[in-house]
């Protein structure tokens, strides 16, 4: 979620524990390794959002999510991008595992 989007979560969900799980904060980077940690939290958050169609729909229509916007524009039009977008979901779990390995070193 971008900075302004947690307001949607606050208004759409009543349970505080659920809201905290959906919007795990991403601390800004201080050292280069922090970029990996940020990506790890981002992937975890996106996995949570996928469980809730209303969040997925909101993100798909958001101008603040460059990935979703690019996917909408290119899917079905750009063959290479469409192929990538079809592979993307199956690569999230292995990528998350690799991030955990890198961050544990």
C-alpha positions as CSV (number, residue, x, y, z in Angstrom):
1,X,0.0,0.0,0.0
2,X,1.2,3.4,-0.7
3,X,1.2,6.1,2.0
4,X,-2.3,7.3,1.3
5,X,-3.9,3.8,0.8
6,X,-4.1,2.6,4.4
7,X,-7.0,4.9,4.8
8,X,-8.9,2.5,2.5
9,X,-8.0,-0.4,4.7
10,X,-9.0,1.5,7.8
11,X,-12.4,2.2,6.4
12,X,-13.0,-1.2,4.7
13,X,-12.1,-3.5,7.6
14,X,-13.1,-3.4,11.2
15,X,-10.6,-5.9,12.8
16,X,-7.4,-4.3,13.9
17,X,-5.3,-7.5,13.8
18,X,-6.4,-8.0,10.2
19,X,-5.6,-4.4,9.2
20,X,-2.2,-4.8,10.7
21,X,-1.6,-8.0,8.8
22,X,-2.7,-6.5,5.5
23,X,-0.7,-3.3,5.9
24,X,2.6,-4.4,7.3
25,X,4.7,-1.2,7.3
26,X,7.7,-0.9,5.1
27,X,10.5,1.0,6.8
28,X,12.6,3.2,4.5
29,X,16.1,1.9,3.6
30,X,19.2,3.0,5.5
31,X,21.7,0.5,4.1
32,X,21.7,-1.3,0.7
33,X,20.5,-4.6,2.4
34,X,17.3,-2.8,3.4
35,X,16.1,-2.9,-0.2
36,X,15.8,-6.7,0.1
37,X,13.9,-6.4,3.4
38,X,11.6,-3.9,1.8
39,X,10.9,-6.2,-1.1
40,X,10.3,-9.1,1.3
41,X,7.6,-7.0,3.2
42,X,6.1,-5.8,-0.1
43,X,5.7,-9.4,-1.4
44,X,4.2,-10.5,1.9
45,X,1.7,-7.6,1.8
46,X,0.8,-8.4,-1.7
47,X,0.1,-12.0,-0.8
48,X,-2.2,-10.8,1.9
49,X,-4.0,-8.4,-0.5
50,X,-4.6,-11.3,-2.9
51,X,-6.8,-12.9,-0.3
52,X,-9.3,-10.0,-0.5
53,X,-10.8,-9.3,-3.9
54,X,-11.8,-5.8,-2.8
55,X,-8.2,-4.9,-2.2
56,X,-7.1,-6.5,-5.4
57,X,-9.7,-4.5,-7.3
58,X,-8.7,-1.3,-5.6
59,X,-5.1,-1.8,-6.3
60,X,-5.8,-2.7,-10.0
61,X,-7.6,0.6,-10.4
62,X,-5.0,2.7,-8.5
63,X,-2.8,5.1,-10.3
64,X,-0.4,4.7,-7.3
65,X,0.5,1.1,-8.1
66,X,2.9,1.2,-11.1
67,X,3.0,-2.6,-11.4
68,X,-0.7,-3.0,-11.7
69,X,-1.0,-0.1,-14.1
70,X,1.7,-1.5,-16.4
71,X,0.1,-5.0,-16.2
72,X,-3.3,-3.7,-17.2
73,X,-1.9,-1.8,-20.2
74,X,0.3,-4.5,-21.5
75,X,-1.5,-7.7,-20.7
76,X,-2.8,-9.3,-23.9
77,X,-1.2,-6.6,-26.1
78,X,2.5,-7.1,-25.5
79,X,3.3,-10.8,-25.9
80,X,6.6,-10.7,-23.9
81,X,4.9,-8.8,-21.1
82,X,1.9,-11.1,-21.1
83,X,4.2,-14.2,-20.9
84,X,6.0,-12.5,-17.9
85,X,2.7,-11.7,-16.2
86,X,1.6,-15.3,-16.5
87,X,4.9,-16.6,-15.0
88,X,5.0,-13.9,-12.2
89,X,2.6,-15.6,-9.7
90,X,4.4,-18.9,-9.8
91,X,7.8,-17.1,-9.1
92,X,6.7,-15.2,-6.0
93,X,7.1,-18.1,-3.5
94,X,10.6,-19.0,-4.8
95,X,11.6,-15.3,-4.8
96,X,10.4,-14.9,-1.2
97,X,12.4,-18.0,-0.2
98,X,15.5,-16.6,-1.8
99,X,15.0,-13.3,0.0
100,X,14.8,-15.1,3.3
101,X,18.0,-16.9,2.5
102,X,19.8,-13.7,1.6
103,X,18.6,-11.8,4.6
104,X,19.5,-14.7,7.0
105,X,23.2,-14.5,5.9
